[in-house]
Amino acid sequence: MAHHLIGLGSGRTTVWRSAWSAVRRWWWDCWRSSRRAAPICRWTRPIRRAAAAGLDDAAPRLLLCDAAGRAALGPEALVDLTVVDLETATPAWAELPASNPDPSALGLTARHLAYVIYTSGSTGTPKGVMVEHASTVNLLHWSSGVFAESEISRTLFSTSISFDLSVYECFVPLSQGSTLYLVEDALALAQTPLDVSLINTVPSAIAALVDQQAVPASTSVINLAGERLKADLIERVFESSGVEKICNLYAPSETTTYSTWICMPRGEAVVETIGRPIANTRVYLLDGHGAPVPYGGRGVYIGGAVCAWLPQPPELTPSGFGRSVQR
């Protein structure tokens, strides 16, 4: 597939919606072909809103899509797009090499975009965040240094590809030769127990699993992000399961999935905090003038693997990003 995408040209964002079981394959092929992926999936609600954000704003040339995706997006969204049918019986890429394309031949560098992902829109119109390969690799490299191979070895992949937690769940284990367990959402563990070693999800999902006594006995690490993590939930998880570590992770989408973290092993103090920066990241608490705030003040500035928004409208990026702060 990667070689087929190269033949179709590169340089614009690729948007796709595919069957969940094939997600990681198409995403990987987009990266190998130097294309940028802007994911839309059926878990994004409403799907027409996703189409407006992902197709109108990103202005892709190419759509990787199955029949359900075409039906969900509607014919108007597909006008002027080259659509690659992922369910065709005789795919054009079937006879092409399975080998990795040569990055140098494609002119691919770490500064090229890996993907475009959209913010939730909770504070306005969803904004497309342009994430470079270098930022994504930094996340993967950091994770490999703080989690043992055994902890990553059987990772639950439960987050929609429209949300950036999925980048961690998909590519951290794959980059280390580990196994993915693909489910529609984390609550699937309540119906079908799986032998997973690591769960990466939001606190509300873990709370529901704890209520149903559905945290697998095999799980040793739980990563929680996306919502405030309270001490009482951490204590409930430890009391009701065999989990050895609970990690609280934080970042806006603009800083590539995770920017800060704290790991709380079983038996040690439980604290409500977003922790400290991950590798190659800086965090400052500053006011509107760039001066440090007093204890208890607000104003988080993050430096490191920081990404820009798609330049539409162009006035948004300067309002959300400032100059580097050196202290």
NULO-133711 format. One line per 8 residues: number of its first residue (from 1); their letters; for each residue x, y, z negated of C-alpha. Coordinates in Angstrom, 1 decimal. Last residue first. Layout:
! NULO-133711
NUM = a = X Y Z | ...
//
This chain:
! NULO-133711
327 = rqvsrgfg = 14.9 30.6 -32.5 | 14.5 30.5 -28.7 | 11.0 31.0 -27.2 | 10.4 30.1 -23.6 | 8.2 32.5 -21.8 | 4.4 32.2 -22.0 | 1.7 29.9 -20.5 | -2.0 30.2 -20.8
319 = sptleppq = -2.8 33.6 -19.5 | -0.1 33.4 -16.8 | -1.7 30.1 -15.5 | -5.3 31.4 -15.4 | -4.8 34.4 -13.0 | -4.3 32.2 -10.0 | -7.8 30.9 -9.9 | -7.0 28.3 -8.6
311 = plwacvag = -3.2 27.8 -9.0 | -3.4 24.2 -10.3 | -2.3 24.4 -13.9 | 1.3 24.2 -15.0 | 3.0 21.5 -16.9 | 5.1 21.5 -20.2 | 7.5 18.7 -20.9 | 9.5 20.9 -23.3
303 = giyvgrgg = 7.9 23.8 -25.2 | 4.7 24.0 -27.3 | 3.2 27.0 -28.9 | 0.7 26.5 -31.7 | -1.0 29.5 -33.2 | -2.7 29.3 -36.6 | -1.6 30.4 -40.1 | -1.6 28.2 -43.2
295 = ypvpaghg = 1.9 29.2 -44.2 | 2.8 32.5 -42.5 | 2.9 32.9 -38.7 | 6.2 33.2 -36.8 | 6.4 36.1 -34.3 | 5.5 35.7 -30.6 | 3.2 38.8 -30.6 | 0.0 36.7 -30.5
287 = dllyvrtn = 1.1 34.8 -33.6 | 3.5 31.9 -33.6 | 3.7 28.4 -35.0 | 6.4 26.8 -32.8 | 6.8 23.3 -31.3 | 9.7 22.1 -29.3 | 9.9 19.0 -27.1 | 12.8 17.0 -25.7
279 = aiprgite = 11.9 13.9 -27.7 | 8.6 14.0 -29.7 | 7.8 17.0 -31.9 | 6.9 16.6 -35.6 | 3.7 15.4 -37.4 | 0.1 16.2 -36.4 | -0.7 16.2 -40.1 | -3.2 14.6 -42.5
271 = vvaegrpm = -1.0 12.5 -44.9 | -1.0 8.9 -46.0 | 2.0 8.1 -48.2 | 3.7 4.7 -47.6 | 2.3 1.2 -48.2 | 1.5 0.5 -44.5 | 3.6 2.6 -42.2 | 2.5 6.1 -41.3
263 = ciwtsytt = 4.1 7.3 -38.0 | 3.8 11.0 -37.2 | 3.6 12.5 -33.7 | 3.9 15.6 -31.6 | 3.9 16.3 -27.9 | 1.7 13.5 -26.4 | -0.2 13.2 -23.1 | 2.0 15.4 -20.9
255 = tespayln = 2.2 18.9 -22.3 | -0.7 20.5 -20.3 | -3.1 17.8 -21.4 | -3.0 19.3 -24.9 | -0.9 17.4 -27.4 | -1.2 15.3 -30.6 | -0.4 11.9 -31.9 | -1.2 10.2 -35.3
247 = cikevgss = 0.4 6.9 -35.7 | -0.9 4.0 -37.8 | 1.6 1.2 -38.6 | 1.3 -2.3 -40.2 | -2.2 -3.2 -39.1 | -3.4 -6.4 -40.9 | -7.0 -5.1 -41.2 | -9.7 -3.8 -43.5
239 = efvreild = -7.7 -1.9 -46.2 | -5.1 -0.5 -43.7 | -7.9 0.8 -41.4 | -9.9 2.2 -44.3 | -6.9 4.1 -45.6 | -6.3 5.7 -42.2 | -10.0 6.6 -42.0 | -9.9 8.2 -45.4
231 = aklregal = -6.9 10.3 -44.5 | -8.6 12.0 -41.6 | -7.4 12.0 -37.9 | -8.7 15.0 -36.0 | -9.6 14.0 -32.4 | -7.7 13.3 -29.2 | -5.1 10.9 -30.7 | -4.7 7.7 -32.6
223 = nivstsap = -2.0 5.1 -32.0 | -2.7 1.8 -33.8 | 0.2 -0.7 -34.4 | 0.3 -4.3 -35.6 | -2.7 -5.7 -33.9 | -2.8 -9.5 -33.9 | -5.7 -9.7 -36.5 | -7.8 -7.8 -34.0
215 = vaqqdvla = -9.7 -4.7 -35.2 | -13.4 -5.9 -35.0 | -14.6 -5.6 -38.6 | -17.7 -3.9 -37.2 | -17.2 -0.8 -39.3 | -13.5 -0.9 -38.5 | -14.2 -1.1 -34.8 | -16.5 2.0 -35.1
207 = aiaspvtn = -13.8 3.9 -37.0 | -11.3 2.9 -34.4 | -13.5 4.4 -31.6 | -14.0 7.6 -33.6 | -10.3 8.0 -34.2 | -9.4 8.0 -30.5 | -7.4 5.3 -28.7 | -4.1 3.5 -28.3
199 = ilsvdlpt = -4.3 0.0 -29.6 | -1.1 -2.1 -29.9 | -0.4 -5.8 -30.4 | -3.4 -7.2 -28.5 | -4.7 -10.8 -28.8 | -8.2 -9.9 -27.7 | -11.6 -10.2 -29.4 | -14.5 -9.9 -27.0
191 = qalalade = -17.7 -8.2 -28.2 | -16.2 -5.9 -30.9 | -13.1 -5.5 -28.8 | -15.2 -4.0 -26.0 | -15.4 -0.9 -28.3 | -12.0 0.2 -26.9 | -13.5 0.9 -23.5 | -13.9 -0.7 -20.1
183 = vlyltsgq = -11.2 -3.3 -20.9 | -7.8 -4.1 -19.4 | -5.3 -6.0 -21.5 | -1.8 -4.9 -20.3 | 1.3 -7.1 -20.8 | 4.9 -5.9 -21.3 | 7.8 -5.5 -18.8 | 9.0 -2.3 -20.5
175 = slpvfcey = 7.9 0.2 -17.8 | 4.5 -1.7 -17.6 | 3.9 -1.2 -21.3 | 4.5 2.5 -21.3 | 2.8 3.0 -17.9 | -0.8 2.0 -18.5 | -1.6 2.9 -22.1 | 0.5 6.1 -22.0
167 = vsldfsis = -1.0 7.4 -18.8 | -4.5 6.3 -20.0 | -4.2 8.8 -22.9 | -4.3 11.4 -20.1 | -8.1 11.2 -19.5 | -9.7 10.6 -16.1 | -8.1 7.2 -16.0 | -10.6 6.2 -18.6
159 = tsfltrsi = -9.1 4.8 -21.8 | -9.1 1.0 -22.6 | -5.7 -0.4 -21.8 | -4.8 -2.5 -24.9 | -1.1 -3.2 -25.1 | 0.4 -6.6 -25.5 | 4.2 -6.3 -25.8 | 4.3 -2.7 -27.1
151 = eseafvgs = 4.8 -3.7 -30.7 | 7.1 -6.6 -29.8 | 9.2 -4.3 -27.7 | 9.7 -2.1 -30.7 | 8.3 1.4 -30.7 | 10.3 4.6 -31.3 | 12.9 4.5 -28.5 | 10.7 3.0 -25.8
143 = swhllnvt = 8.1 5.7 -26.6 | 10.5 8.5 -26.0 | 11.5 7.1 -22.6 | 7.9 6.7 -21.5 | 7.1 10.3 -22.5 | 10.2 11.7 -20.9 | 9.4 9.7 -17.7 | 6.0 11.5 -17.5
135 = sahevmvg = 7.6 14.9 -17.9 | 10.2 14.1 -15.2 | 7.6 12.8 -12.8 | 5.8 16.1 -12.9 | 2.4 16.8 -14.2 | 0.1 19.3 -12.6 | -2.9 20.1 -14.9 | -6.2 20.7 -13.1
127 = kptgtsgs = -8.5 22.9 -15.2 | -12.0 22.0 -16.3 | -14.2 25.1 -16.4 | -14.7 26.5 -19.9 | -13.6 25.7 -23.4 | -14.8 22.1 -23.5 | -13.6 21.7 -19.9 | -12.2 18.3 -20.6
119 = tyivyalh = -8.9 19.1 -18.9 | -8.2 17.6 -15.5 | -5.3 15.4 -14.4 | -3.0 16.0 -11.5 | -0.4 13.3 -10.9 | 3.3 12.5 -10.5 | 4.3 15.9 -9.1 | 7.8 16.3 -7.8
111 = ratlglas = 10.4 17.7 -10.2 | 12.0 14.3 -10.8 | 12.9 14.1 -7.1 | 11.5 12.5 -4.0 | 13.1 13.4 -0.7 | 11.3 10.5 0.9 | 14.6 8.9 2.0 | 16.0 9.5 -1.5
103 = pdpnsapl = 13.0 7.7 -3.1 | 13.5 4.6 -1.0 | 10.2 2.7 -0.8 | 9.7 -0.1 -3.2 | 9.4 -3.5 -1.6 | 6.0 -5.1 -0.7 | 6.7 -4.6 3.0 | 3.7 -4.0 5.4
95 = eawaptat = 1.6 -6.9 6.7 | -1.4 -6.3 4.4 | -1.1 -2.5 4.6 | -3.8 -2.1 7.2 | -6.3 -4.0 5.0 | -8.2 -6.8 6.6 | -11.2 -7.6 4.4 | -11.6 -3.9 3.4
87 = eldvvtld = -12.3 -3.3 -0.3 | -9.8 -0.5 -0.9 | -11.2 1.6 1.9 | -8.8 4.4 2.5 | -10.8 7.6 3.2 | -9.2 10.5 5.2 | -11.1 13.5 3.9 | -12.7 16.3 6.0
79 = vlaepgla = -16.2 15.4 4.6 | -16.0 12.9 1.8 | -17.7 15.1 -0.9 | -20.7 15.6 1.3 | -21.2 11.8 1.7 | -21.8 11.2 -2.1 | -19.3 10.9 -4.9 | -21.1 8.0 -6.6
71 = argaadcl = -21.8 6.1 -3.3 | -18.3 6.5 -2.1 | -17.0 5.3 -5.5 | -19.2 2.3 -5.6 | -18.0 1.3 -2.1 | -14.3 1.5 -3.1 | -12.0 4.6 -2.7 | -8.6 5.9 -2.1
63 = llrpaadd = -9.2 9.4 -0.9 | -6.7 11.4 1.2 | -6.2 15.0 2.1 | -6.8 16.4 -1.3 | -8.1 19.8 -2.1 | -7.3 19.7 -5.8 | -10.1 22.2 -6.7 | -12.8 21.0 -4.4
55 = lgaaaarr = -12.1 17.3 -4.8 | -11.2 16.8 -8.5 | -13.3 19.5 -10.0 | -16.4 19.3 -7.9 | -16.2 15.5 -7.8 | -15.8 15.3 -11.5 | -18.9 17.5 -11.9 | -20.8 15.2 -9.5
47 = iprtwrci = -19.6 12.2 -11.7 | -21.3 13.6 -14.8 | -19.7 12.1 -16.7 | -16.3 10.5 -16.0 | -16.5 6.8 -16.7 | -17.1 6.1 -13.0 | -13.6 7.2 -12.2 | -11.7 10.3 -10.8
39 = paarrssr = -8.0 10.3 -10.8 | -5.8 13.1 -9.2 | -2.8 11.2 -7.9 | 0.2 12.9 -6.3 | 1.8 11.1 -3.4 | 5.5 10.3 -3.3 | 4.8 6.8 -1.9 | 5.9 5.0 -5.0
31 = wcdwwwrr = 3.8 7.3 -7.2 | 0.6 6.6 -5.1 | 1.4 2.9 -5.2 | 1.6 2.9 -9.0 | -1.8 4.6 -9.2 | -3.3 2.1 -6.8 | -1.9 -0.9 -8.7 | -2.8 0.5 -12.2
23 = vaswasrw = -6.4 1.0 -11.2 | -7.1 -2.4 -9.6 | -9.0 -4.0 -12.5 | -11.0 -0.8 -13.1 | -12.4 -0.9 -9.5 | -11.3 2.2 -7.6 | -11.8 6.0 -7.6 | -9.1 7.9 -5.8
15 = vttrgsgl = -7.7 11.4 -5.3 | -4.4 12.0 -3.5 | -2.9 15.4 -3.9 | -1.1 16.8 -0.9 | 2.5 16.5 0.3 | 2.4 13.1 2.0 | 1.6 11.6 5.3 | -0.5 8.6 6.4
7 = gilhham = 2.5 6.5 7.0 | 3.7 7.1 3.5 | 0.3 5.8 2.3 | 0.8 2.6 4.2 | 4.3 2.1 2.7 | 2.8 2.5 -0.8 | 0.0 0.0 0.0
//
